[in-house]
Amino acid sequence: MKRSTLYTIAVILALAALFVFLATRQARAECQVCVAFHGRTNCATARGATTQAAQQGAQTTACGPLVQGMDETIACGNTEPAAVRCKT
């Protein structure tokens, strides 16, 4: 490989590592949420700057495989979670 190619790859990897570091640095809370919707249950984990943001993200992610269409997405998002476990 040419030297310039190696430098380019190194810069791209460094930028990717910086992006991941900055994105996860703000995550101060982590929540695992389990949602029961239409007889099916799914759990998901998310991180966020606040407990509320992490819980909302986890619920949205948990609802994903359980719903079809926007109406069900909204209904699932408004459903009380079956279980919530958060840590900071």
C-alpha positions in Angstrom: 0.0 0.0 0.0 1.0 3.5 -0.6 2.0 5.7 2.3 -0.8 8.2 1.5 -3.4 5.5 1.7 -2.2 4.4 5.1 -2.3 8.0 6.3 -5.9 8.4 5.0 -7.0 5.2 6.7 -5.4 6.4 10.0 -7.1 9.7 9.8 -10.5 8.1 9.1 -10.1 5.7 12.0 -9.1 8.6 14.3 -12.1 10.6 13.4 -14.4 7.6 13.9 -12.9 7.0 17.3 -13.4 10.7 18.2 -17.0 10.6 17.1 -17.7 7.5 19.2 -16.0 9.1 22.2 -17.9 12.3 22.0 -21.2 10.6 21.4 -20.9 8.3 24.4 -19.4 10.9 26.7 -22.7 12.7 27.2 -24.5 9.5 28.1 -24.9 9.7 31.8 -27.8 7.4 32.3 -28.6 3.9 30.9 -32.1 2.3 31.0 -33.4 -1.1 30.0 -37.1 -1.0 29.2 -39.4 -4.0 28.5 -42.6 -3.2 26.6 -45.7 -5.5 26.3 -47.8 -4.6 23.2 -50.5 -6.7 21.5 -49.5 -9.8 23.3 -45.8 -9.6 22.5 -42.9 -8.4 24.7 -39.6 -6.8 23.7 -36.8 -5.3 25.8 -34.2 -2.7 24.8 -31.4 -0.7 26.4 -30.5 2.9 25.6 -28.2 5.6 27.0 -29.0 9.3 27.4 -27.9 12.5 29.0 -30.8 12.1 31.5 -32.7 9.2 32.9 -35.8 10.3 31.1 -34.1 10.6 27.7 -32.5 7.1 28.2 -35.9 5.6 29.2 -37.7 7.2 26.2 -35.0 6.0 23.8 -35.1 2.5 25.2 -38.9 2.4 24.9 -38.9 3.6 21.4 -36.3 1.0 20.5 -38.2 -1.8 22.3 -41.4 -0.8 20.4 -39.7 -1.0 17.0 -40.2 -4.8 16.3 -43.6 -4.9 17.9 -45.4 -2.3 15.8 -46.5 -1.8 12.2 -47.3 1.7 11.1 -47.4 5.1 12.7 -50.6 4.6 14.7 -49.1 1.5 16.5 -45.8 3.3 17.0 -47.5 6.1 18.8 -49.7 3.7 20.8 -46.7 1.6 21.9 -44.8 4.7 22.8 -47.6 5.8 25.1 -47.9 2.3 26.7 -46.7 1.9 30.3 -43.5 -0.2 30.2 -43.7 -3.7 31.7 -40.3 -3.2 33.3 -37.8 -0.3 33.7 -34.4 -0.6 35.1 -32.1 2.5 35.0 -28.7 3.3 36.3 -26.5 6.4 36.2 
